[in-house]
Amino acid sequence: FDELLEESYFHYVEKIKTIGSCYMAASGLAPNKQGSLDEWNHLSELVLFALAMQEILREINNHSAQSFGLRVGIAHGPVIAGVIGASKPQYDIWGSTVNLASRMDST
């Protein structure tokens, strides 16, 4: 799915991390890259990104004996972002918006 992020249409979507089979991405985190996009544009960009991920997975399933599924959780709102860890620093996001998206993904 990282290759999708190279497409100009998903310029504002950023991969945050992967945890096992979970792929976390966000849009609208870098104010200096915003340009003229408002918050609803970022939300729609994430929805289109999820649909593109679904299409890639459909192609993979067409050429595979396995049938992989995709669950998506999208939420809109404020987050806290930062780098944690002294020996192995990692960028991450937290907050109720992140928790809501995670709950949507798991149900």
N, CA, C and O atoms as a MOPAC input file, in Angstrom:
PM7 MOZYME 1SCF
protein

 N      0.81400 1    -1.20200 1     0.00000 1
 C      0.00000 1     0.00000 1     0.00000 1
 C      0.86100 1     1.27000 1     0.00000 1
 O      0.38300 1     2.35100 1    -0.34700 1
 N      2.12000 1     1.13000 1     0.38800 1
 C      3.00000 1     2.30000 1     0.41300 1
 C      3.14000 1     2.93200 1    -0.96900 1
 O      3.31800 1     4.14500 1    -1.08100 1
 N      3.06100 1     2.11800 1    -2.02100 1
 C      3.19200 1     2.65600 1    -3.37700 1
 C      2.07800 1     3.64300 1    -3.70000 1
 O      2.28700 1     4.56800 1    -4.48500 1
 N      0.90800 1     3.46700 1    -3.11600 1
 C     -0.18900 1     4.41600 1    -3.33500 1
 C      0.18600 1     5.81400 1    -2.86600 1
 O     -0.23600 1     6.80800 1    -3.45800 1
 N      0.97600 1     5.88900 1    -1.80700 1
 C      1.35200 1     7.18600 1    -1.24600 1
 C      2.22900 1     7.99400 1    -2.19400 1
 O      2.36500 1     9.20700 1    -2.03400 1
 N      2.82100 1     7.33100 1    -3.17600 1
 C      3.64500 1     8.02700 1    -4.15700 1
 C      2.80700 1     8.71200 1    -5.23100 1
 O      3.31100 1     9.57100 1    -5.95400 1
 N      1.52800 1     8.34000 1    -5.34300 1
 C      0.65000 1     8.97600 1    -6.32000 1
 C      0.32700 1    10.39200 1    -5.86300 1
 O      0.12500 1    10.63700 1    -4.67400 1
 N      0.28100 1    11.31500 1    -6.80500 1
 C      0.06000 1    12.72200 1    -6.45700 1
 C     -1.30100 1    12.95500 1    -5.81600 1
 O     -1.47000 1    13.90100 1    -5.04600 1
 N     -2.26700 1    12.10600 1    -6.12500 1
 C     -3.59900 1    12.30600 1    -5.56800 1
 C     -3.61200 1    12.11700 1    -4.05000 1
 O     -4.43100 1    12.71700 1    -3.35400 1
 N     -2.70700 1    11.28600 1    -3.54300 1
 C     -2.64100 1    11.01200 1    -2.10600 1
 C     -1.46200 1    11.73200 1    -1.45800 1
 O     -0.86400 1    11.23100 1    -0.50600 1
 N     -1.13900 1    12.90200 1    -1.97800 1
 C      0.01600 1    13.67900 1    -1.52700 1
 C     -0.04000 1    13.99400 1    -0.03500 1
 O      1.00200 1    14.05400 1     0.61900 1
 N     -1.22700 1    14.19500 1     0.51000 1
 C     -1.36200 1    14.60400 1     1.90900 1
 C     -1.57200 1    13.43600 1     2.86800 1
 O     -1.58700 1    13.63600 1     4.08300 1
 N     -1.73300 1    12.22600 1     2.34800 1
 C     -1.88100 1    11.04800 1     3.20300 1
 C     -0.49100 1    10.60400 1     3.64500 1
 O      0.42400 1    10.48300 1     2.83100 1
 N     -0.34800 1    10.36500 1     4.93900 1
 C      0.93100 1     9.93700 1     5.48800 1
 C      0.76500 1     8.60000 1     6.19600 1
 O     -0.16300 1     8.41200 1     6.98200 1
 N      1.66900 1     7.68000 1     5.91100 1
 C      1.68900 1     6.42400 1     6.65800 1
 C      2.25300 1     6.72900 1     8.03800 1
 O      3.31400 1     7.34200 1     8.16400 1
 N      1.54100 1     6.30100 1     9.06600 1
 C      2.01300 1     6.49100 1    10.42600 1
 C      2.81200 1     5.27500 1    10.87400 1
 O      3.93800 1     5.41100 1    11.35300 1
 N      2.23700 1     4.09100 1    10.72000 1
 C      2.92200 1     2.86800 1    11.13300 1
 C      2.12700 1     1.65400 1    10.67300 1
 O      0.98200 1     1.76600 1    10.23600 1
 N      2.75800 1     0.50800 1    10.78200 1
 C      2.05300 1    -0.76400 1    10.64600 1
 C      2.28100 1    -1.54400 1    11.93600 1
 O      3.37900 1    -1.56200 1    12.49200 1
 N      1.22300 1    -2.17900 1    12.39000 1
 C      1.30300 1    -3.05900 1    13.55900 1
 C      0.64800 1    -4.36300 1    13.13700 1
 O     -0.57500 1    -4.44300 1    13.02500 1
 N      1.45600 1    -5.37400 1    12.90700 1
 C      0.91400 1    -6.62800 1    12.40100 1
 C      0.27100 1    -6.38200 1    11.04900 1
 O      0.93800 1    -5.95200 1    10.10800 1
 N     -1.01600 1    -6.65300 1    10.95000 1
 C     -1.72300 1    -6.43200 1     9.68700 1
 C     -2.42400 1    -5.07700 1     9.64800 1
 O     -3.13900 1    -4.78100 1     8.69000 1
 N     -2.23100 1    -4.25900 1    10.66600 1
 C     -2.87300 1    -2.94100 1    10.71800 1
 C     -1.98100 1    -1.89200 1    10.05500 1
 O     -0.80500 1    -1.76200 1    10.39700 1
 N     -2.54000 1    -1.15600 1     9.11900 1
 C     -1.84100 1    -0.09400 1     8.40200 1
 C     -2.48200 1     1.21900 1     8.83200 1
 O     -3.64600 1     1.46500 1     8.51600 1
 N     -1.74400 1     2.06600 1     9.54600 1
 C     -2.30000 1     3.32700 1    10.02800 1
 C     -1.79100 1     4.48300 1     9.17100 1
 O     -0.58600 1     4.65800 1     8.98700 1
 N     -2.73700 1     5.26500 1     8.65400 1
 C     -2.41000 1     6.43800 1     7.85100 1
 C     -3.27300 1     7.60300 1     8.31800 1
 O     -4.32700 1     7.40800 1     8.92500 1
 N     -2.81300 1     8.81300 1     8.02800 1
 C     -3.55700 1    10.01400 1     8.40200 1
 C     -3.35300 1    11.07000 1     7.33000 1
 O     -2.41200 1    10.99700 1     6.53900 1
 N     -4.23200 1    12.03800 1     7.31200 1
 C     -4.12100 1    13.15300 1     6.37400 1
 C     -4.36300 1    14.44600 1     7.13600 1
 O     -5.16900 1    14.48600 1     8.06500 1
 N     -3.66300 1    15.50100 1     6.74000 1
 C     -3.85700 1    16.80000 1     7.37100 1
 C     -2.98700 1    17.04200 1     8.57900 1
 O     -3.29600 1    17.91200 1     9.39400 1
 N     -1.90400 1    16.29500 1     8.71600 1
 C     -1.04900 1    16.45200 1     9.89200 1
 C     -0.00600 1    17.54700 1     9.74500 1
 O      0.42000 1    18.12100 1    10.74700 1
 N      0.41300 1    17.85000 1     8.53600 1
 C      1.49200 1    18.82200 1     8.31800 1
 C      0.91800 1    20.13600 1     7.79800 1
 O      0.61700 1    20.25000 1     6.60900 1
 N      0.76400 1    21.12700 1     8.67300 1
 C      0.15200 1    22.39400 1     8.24400 1
 C      0.90400 1    23.08100 1     7.10800 1
 O      0.28500 1    23.76800 1     6.29600 1
 N      2.22300 1    22.91300 1     7.03300 1
 C      2.98900 1    23.56400 1     5.97000 1
 C      2.78100 1    22.91200 1     4.60800 1
 O      3.16400 1    23.49300 1     3.59300 1
 N      2.18100 1    21.71400 1     4.55600 1
 C      1.91100 1    21.03400 1     3.28800 1
 C      0.44700 1    21.14100 1     2.87200 1
 O      0.05700 1    20.56700 1     1.85600 1
 N     -0.36100 1    21.85700 1     3.62800 1
 C     -1.80000 1    21.83700 1     3.42300 1
 C     -2.25200 1    22.45500 1     2.10800 1
 O     -3.18800 1    21.95300 1     1.48500 1
 N     -1.61700 1    23.51600 1     1.68000 1
 C     -2.10400 1    24.18100 1     0.48100 1
 C     -3.50600 1    24.69700 1     0.71100 1
 O     -3.77000 1    25.34100 1     1.72700 1
 N     -4.41200 1    24.42600 1    -0.21600 1
 C     -5.78100 1    24.92800 1    -0.11200 1
 C     -6.76000 1    23.86400 1     0.39000 1
 O     -7.97100 1    24.08500 1     0.36300 1
 N     -6.26200 1    22.73100 1     0.84100 1
 C     -7.15700 1    21.66700 1     1.29500 1
 C     -7.76300 1    22.01100 1     2.64600 1
 O     -7.06600 1    22.46500 1     3.55400 1
 N     -9.06700 1    21.79100 1     2.77200 1
 C     -9.69400 1    21.94600 1     4.08200 1
 C     -9.86900 1    20.56200 1     4.70200 1
 O     -9.51800 1    19.54900 1     4.09700 1
 N    -10.41600 1    20.53400 1     5.91500 1
 C    -10.51500 1    19.27000 1     6.65000 1
 C    -11.35800 1    18.22800 1     5.93400 1
 O    -11.09100 1    17.03400 1     6.06700 1
 N    -12.36700 1    18.64300 1     5.17900 1
 C    -13.22200 1    17.67800 1     4.48000 1
 C    -12.50400 1    17.08600 1     3.28200 1
 O    -12.75500 1    15.93900 1     2.91400 1
 N    -11.60800 1    17.85700 1     2.66800 1
 C    -10.79800 1    17.30600 1     1.58800 1
 C     -9.87900 1    16.20600 1     2.11600 1
 O     -9.68500 1    15.18200 1     1.46200 1
 N     -9.32000 1    16.42500 1     3.29500 1
 C     -8.45800 1    15.40000 1     3.88600 1
 C     -9.25000 1    14.13500 1     4.19900 1
 O     -8.76800 1    13.02300 1     3.98500 1
 N    -10.45100 1    14.31100 1     4.70100 1
 C    -11.30200 1    13.16000 1     5.00800 1
 C    -11.63900 1    12.38300 1     3.73900 1
 O    -11.55300 1    11.15500 1     3.72000 1
 N    -12.02000 1    13.09200 1     2.68800 1
 C    -12.35900 1    12.39900 1     1.43700 1
 C    -11.12200 1    11.74900 1     0.82600 1
 O    -11.22900 1    10.70100 1     0.18900 1
 N     -9.95100 1    12.35500 1     1.01000 1
 C     -8.72100 1    11.75600 1     0.50200 1
 C     -8.44300 1    10.42400 1     1.20600 1
 O     -7.99100 1     9.46900 1     0.57400 1
 N     -8.71200 1    10.36300 1     2.50500 1
 C     -8.53200 1     9.10600 1     3.23800 1
 C     -9.52300 1     8.04200 1     2.77400 1
 O     -9.16500 1     6.87000 1     2.66300 1
 N    -10.75900 1     8.44000 1     2.50400 1
 C    -11.75200 1     7.48500 1     2.00400 1
 C    -11.31300 1     6.94700 1     0.64300 1
 O    -11.39200 1     5.74200 1     0.40300 1
 N    -10.85600 1     7.81400 1    -0.23800 1
 C    -10.38800 1     7.37200 1    -1.55400 1
 C     -9.14400 1     6.49300 1    -1.43300 1
 O     -8.96800 1     5.55000 1    -2.20400 1
 N     -8.28400 1     6.80500 1    -0.46600 1
 C     -7.10900 1     5.97200 1    -0.21300 1
 C     -7.54100 1     4.56800 1     0.21500 1
 O     -6.97800 1     3.57800 1    -0.25200 1
 N     -8.53000 1     4.47900 1     1.09400 1
 C     -9.04500 1     3.17900 1     1.54100 1
 C     -9.65200 1     2.40300 1     0.37000 1
 O     -9.46100 1     1.19100 1     0.26400 1
 N    -10.37600 1     3.09000 1    -0.50200 1
 C    -10.95100 1     2.42500 1    -1.68000 1
 C     -9.85800 1     1.92700 1    -2.61800 1
 O     -9.98500 1     0.85000 1    -3.20000 1
 N     -8.78500 1     2.69900 1    -2.76800 1
 C     -7.66500 1     2.27100 1    -3.60900 1
 C     -6.97200 1     1.05600 1    -2.99700 1
 O     -6.55200 1     0.15100 1    -3.71800 1
 N     -6.85100 1     1.03600 1    -1.66800 1
 C     -6.28500 1    -0.13200 1    -0.99300 1
 C     -7.15100 1    -1.36200 1    -1.26000 1
 O     -6.63700 1    -2.45400 1    -1.50600 1
 N     -8.45900 1    -1.17200 1    -1.21000 1
 C     -9.39500 1    -2.26600 1    -1.46100 1
 C     -9.22600 1    -2.79700 1    -2.88500 1
 O     -9.27600 1    -4.00700 1    -3.10600 1
 N     -9.02800 1    -1.91400 1    -3.83500 1
 C     -8.84300 1    -2.33000 1    -5.23000 1
 C     -7.54400 1    -3.11900 1    -5.39700 1
 O     -7.51900 1    -4.12400 1    -6.10700 1
 N     -6.47700 1    -2.67700 1    -4.75600 1
 C     -5.21100 1    -3.41200 1    -4.81300 1
 C     -5.38700 1    -4.80900 1    -4.22600 1
 O     -4.89700 1    -5.79000 1    -4.78600 1
 N     -6.07500 1    -4.89300 1    -3.11600 1
 C     -6.30800 1    -6.19000 1    -2.48500 1
 C     -7.16400 1    -7.09300 1    -3.36800 1
 O     -6.95400 1    -8.30500 1    -3.40600 1
 N     -8.11800 1    -6.51300 1    -4.07000 1
 C     -8.94100 1    -7.28800 1    -5.00200 1
 C     -8.06200 1    -7.88800 1    -6.10300 1
 O     -8.23500 1    -9.04900 1    -6.47300 1
 N     -7.12600 1    -7.10500 1    -6.62200 1
 C     -6.20700 1    -7.60300 1    -7.65500 1
 C     -5.33800 1    -8.73300 1    -7.10700 1
 O     -5.11900 1    -9.74000 1    -7.78100 1
 N     -4.84800 1    -8.56100 1    -5.88900 1
 C     -4.02900 1    -9.60600 1    -5.26900 1
 C     -4.84300 1   -10.88500 1    -5.11600 1
 O     -4.35300 1   -11.97400 1    -5.41600 1
 N     -6.07300 1   -10.75900 1    -4.65700 1
 C     -6.93500 1   -11.93100 1    -4.46900 1
 C     -7.25400 1   -12.62800 1    -5.78600 1
 O     -7.42300 1   -13.84700 1    -5.81300 1
 N     -7.33800 1   -11.87400 1    -6.87600 1
 C     -7.60200 1   -12.47800 1    -8.18700 1
 C     -6.47000 1   -13.38700 1    -8.63700 1
 O     -6.69400 1   -14.31700 1    -9.41200 1
 N     -5.24700 1   -13.12700 1    -8.15500 1
 C     -4.08200 1   -13.89800 1    -8.58000 1
 C     -3.51700 1   -14.75500 1    -7.45300 1
 O     -2.36100 1   -15.17300 1    -7.51100 1
 N     -4.31400 1   -15.01400 1    -6.44400 1
 C     -3.82400 1   -15.74600 1    -5.28200 1
 C     -4.81400 1   -16.83900 1    -4.89000 1
 O     -6.01700 1   -16.73100 1    -5.13200 1
 N     -4.28500 1   -17.87800 1    -4.28700 1
 C     -5.15200 1   -18.93300 1    -3.76100 1
 C     -5.79300 1   -18.48700 1    -2.44800 1
 O     -6.79100 1   -19.06200 1    -2.01500 1
 N     -5.22800 1   -17.48100 1    -1.82800 1
 C     -5.75500 1   -16.92700 1    -0.57900 1
 C     -6.80000 1   -15.86300 1    -0.88400 1
 O     -6.83800 1   -15.30600 1    -1.98200 1
 N     -7.63300 1   -15.59600 1     0.08700 1
 C     -8.59800 1   -14.50600 1    -0.03800 1
 C     -8.39700 1   -13.56800 1     1.15000 1
 O     -8.84400 1   -13.84400 1     2.26400 1
 N     -7.72000 1   -12.46500 1     0.88900 1
 C     -7.41500 1   -11.50600 1     1.93700 1
 C     -8.55000 1   -10.50200 1     2.07300 1
 O     -9.17300 1   -10.12000 1     1.08300 1
 N     -8.81200 1   -10.08000 1     3.29100 1
 C     -9.85200 1    -9.09300 1     3.55600 1
 C     -9.24900 1    -7.77800 1     4.01800 1
 O     -8.06800 1    -7.69900 1     4.35400 1
 N    -10.08000 1    -6.75500 1     4.02700 1
 C     -9.63900 1    -5.42600 1     4.44600 1
 C    -10.71300 1    -4.81500 1     5.33500 1
 O    -11.88200 1    -4.74500 1     4.95600 1
 N    -10.31200 1    -4.38000 1     6.50500 1
 C    -11.19400 1    -3.62500 1     7.39200 1
 C    -10.65100 1    -2.20900 1     7.47000 1
 O     -9.43700 1    -2.00300 1     7.46100 1
 N    -11.54500 1    -1.23700 1     7.54700 1
 C    -11.13300 1     0.16700 1     7.57100 1
 C    -11.87200 1     0.88200 1     8.68900 1
 O    -13.06600 1     0.66600 1     8.90100 1
 N    -11.15500 1     1.73000 1     9.39500 1
 C    -11.75900 1     2.62500 1    10.37400 1
 C    -11.27100 1     4.03000 1    10.09800 1
 O    -10.06600 1     4.28100 1    10.11000 1
 N    -12.18400 1     4.94500 1     9.85000 1
 C    -11.81800 1     6.33600 1     9.55900 1
 C    -12.56300 1     7.23400 1    10.52900 1
 O    -13.77200 1     7.09600 1    10.71500 1
 N    -11.84000 1     8.14900 1    11.14300 1
 C    -12.44900 1     9.12700 1    12.03900 1
 C    -11.85200 1    10.49700 1    11.73900 1
 O    -10.73100 1    10.60400 1    11.24200 1
 N    -12.60600 1    11.52500 1    12.04300 1
 C    -12.21200 1    12.89800 1    11.74600 1
 C    -12.13800 1    13.68000 1    13.04800 1
 O    -13.08500 1    13.67200 1    13.83500 1
 N    -11.02300 1    14.35300 1    13.27800 1
 C    -10.90600 1    15.15800 1    14.48100 1
 C     -9.45800 1    15.38900 1    14.87100 1
 O     -8.54100 1    14.99500 1    14.15000 1
 N     -9.25600 1    16.02600 1    16.00800 1
 C     -7.89300 1    16.36700 1    16.44500 1
 C     -7.13100 1    15.14000 1    16.94100 1
 O     -7.71700 1    14.18900 1    17.45900 1
 N     -5.82100 1    15.18500 1    16.77000 1
 C     -4.93100 1    14.15000 1    17.28800 1
 C     -3.72400 1    14.82900 1    17.92700 1
 O     -3.44800 1    16.00400 1    17.68300 1
 N     -3.02600 1    14.07800 1    18.73400 1
 C     -1.73900 1    14.50600 1    19.26800 1
 C     -0.69200 1    13.70600 1    18.51800 1
 O     -0.81100 1    12.48700 1    18.39900 1
 N      0.32600 1    14.37500 1    18.01400 1
 C      1.37100 1    13.70800 1    17.24600 1
 C      2.72100 1    14.00400 1    17.88200 1
 O      2.94600 1    15.08500 1    18.42600 1
 N      3.60600 1    13.02900 1    17.80500 1
 C      4.93100 1    13.24700 1    18.35400 1
 C      5.83100 1    12.05400 1    18.15000 1
 O      5.42500 1    11.01700 1    17.62500 1
 N      7.06200 1    12.23000 1    18.58100 1
 C      8.07300 1    11.17800 1    18.49400 1
 C      8.35000 1    10.69600 1    19.91200 1
 O      8.61000 1    11.49400 1    20.81300 1
 N      8.29100 1     9.38100 1    20.09700 1
 C      8.57800 1     8.80500 1    21.41000 1
 C      9.68000 1     7.76500 1    21.27600 1
 O      9.88400 1     7.18700 1    20.20800 1
 N     10.38100 1     7.53900 1    22.37000 1
 C     11.43000 1     6.53000 1    22.40300 1
 C     12.80600 1     7.14500 1    22.33100 1
 O     13.08900 1     7.93300 1    21.42800 1
 N     13.66700 1     6.79500 1    23.27000 1
 C     15.02500 1     7.33300 1    23.29500 1
 C     15.96800 1     6.51000 1    22.42500 1
 O     16.73900 1     7.07100 1    21.64600 1
 N     15.91500 1     5.19600 1    22.54900 1
 C     16.84400 1     4.36500 1    21.78300 1
 C     16.33500 1     4.06000 1    20.38200 1
 O     17.12700 1     3.82800 1    19.46900 1
 N     15.01800 1     4.05900 1    20.20800 1
 C     14.43000 1     3.79100 1    18.89000 1
 C     13.25000 1     4.74000 1    18.69000 1
 O     12.09900 1     4.33900 1    18.86300 1
 N     13.52300 1     5.99100 1    18.33000 1
 C     12.44200 1     6.97600 1    18.19800 1
 C     11.45500 1     6.60200 1    17.09400 1
 O     11.84300 1     6.16600 1    16.01000 1
 N     10.17200 1     6.78300 1    17.39600 1
 C      9.12200 1     6.48600 1    16.42200 1
 C      8.06800 1     7.58200 1    16.46500 1
 O      7.67500 1     8.04600 1    17.53500 1
 N      7.62200 1     7.98300 1    15.29200 1
 C      6.54400 1     8.95700 1    15.16100 1
 C      5.22000 1     8.22800 1    15.34500 1
 O      5.04600 1     7.11600 1    14.84700 1
 N      4.28600 1     8.85400 1    16.05900 1
 C      2.99200 1     8.21600 1    16.28300 1
 C      1.94100 1     9.29600 1    16.51600 1
 O      2.26700 1    10.46200 1    16.73400 1
 N      0.68600 1     8.89100 1    16.46700 1
 C     -0.42300 1     9.79100 1    16.78600 1
 C     -1.29900 1     9.13300 1    17.83900 1
 O     -1.40500 1     7.90800 1    17.89900 1
 N     -1.93900 1     9.97600 1    18.68400 1
 C     -2.78200 1     9.48900 1    19.77100 1
 C     -4.01300 1    10.36600 1    19.89400 1
 O     -4.08700 1    11.44700 1    19.30900 1
 N     -4.95700 1     9.89400 1    20.64600 1
 C     -6.13100 1    10.68700 1    20.98600 1
 C     -7.42800 1     9.94800 1    20.71800 1
 O     -7.43800 1     8.83200 1    20.20000 1
 N     -8.52300 1    10.60200 1    21.08400 1
 C     -9.83400 1     9.96700 1    20.94100 1
 C    -10.18300 1     9.71100 1    19.47500 1
 O    -10.89000 1     8.74900 1    19.17200 1
 N     -9.70300 1    10.55100 1    18.56700 1
 C     -9.95900 1    10.33400 1    17.14000 1
 C     -9.29500 1     9.04000 1    16.67200 1
 O     -9.89700 1     8.25600 1    15.93700 1
 N     -8.06100 1     8.82300 1    17.10100 1
 C     -7.33800 1     7.59300 1    16.75100 1
 C     -8.04100 1     6.38700 1    17.36800 1
 O     -8.19600 1     5.35400 1    16.71700 1
 N     -8.46300 1     6.51800 1    18.61700 1
 C     -9.16100 1     5.41900 1    19.29100 1
 C    -10.47500 1     5.07700 1    18.59200 1
 O    -10.82100 1     3.90300 1    18.45700 1
 N    -11.20500 1     6.09700 1    18.14900 1
 C    -12.46800 1     5.86600 1    17.44800 1
 C    -12.23900 1     5.11100 1    16.13900 1
 O    -12.95900 1     4.15900 1    15.83800 1
 N    -11.24400 1     5.53000 1    15.36400 1
 C    -10.93800 1     4.83900 1    14.10500 1
 C    -10.54400 1     3.38900 1    14.37300 1
 O    -10.92300 1     2.48900 1    13.62400 1
 N     -9.79000 1     3.16800 1    15.43100 1
 C     -9.38700 1     1.81100 1    15.78900 1
 C    -10.59200 1     0.95400 1    16.16200 1
 O    -10.67400 1    -0.21100 1    15.77100 1
 N    -11.51700 1     1.52300 1    16.90900 1
 C    -12.72800 1     0.77000 1    17.26800 1
 C    -13.57400 1     0.47700 1    16.03300 1
 O    -14.15200 1    -0.60400 1    15.92200 1
 N    -13.65100 1     1.42500 1    15.11200 1
 C    -14.42000 1     1.19600 1    13.88000 1
 C    -13.79600 1     0.07300 1    13.06200 1
 O    -14.50900 1    -0.73100 1    12.46100 1
 N    -12.48100 1     0.01700 1    13.03800 1
 C    -11.77300 1    -1.02800 1    12.30300 1
 C    -12.01900 1    -2.40100 1    12.92100 1
 O    -12.07400 1    -3.40000 1    12.20300 1
 N    -12.16500 1    -2.46100 1    14.22300 1
 C    -12.26100 1    -3.76100 1    14.88900 1
 C    -13.68900 1    -4.28600 1    15.01200 1
 O    -13.88700 1    -5.40200 1    15.49400 1
 N    -14.68600 1    -3.51400 1    14.58900 1
 C    -16.07100 1    -3.98500 1    14.70200 1
 C    -16.68100 1    -4.25900 1    13.34500 1
 O    -17.84100 1    -4.66300 1    13.26000 1

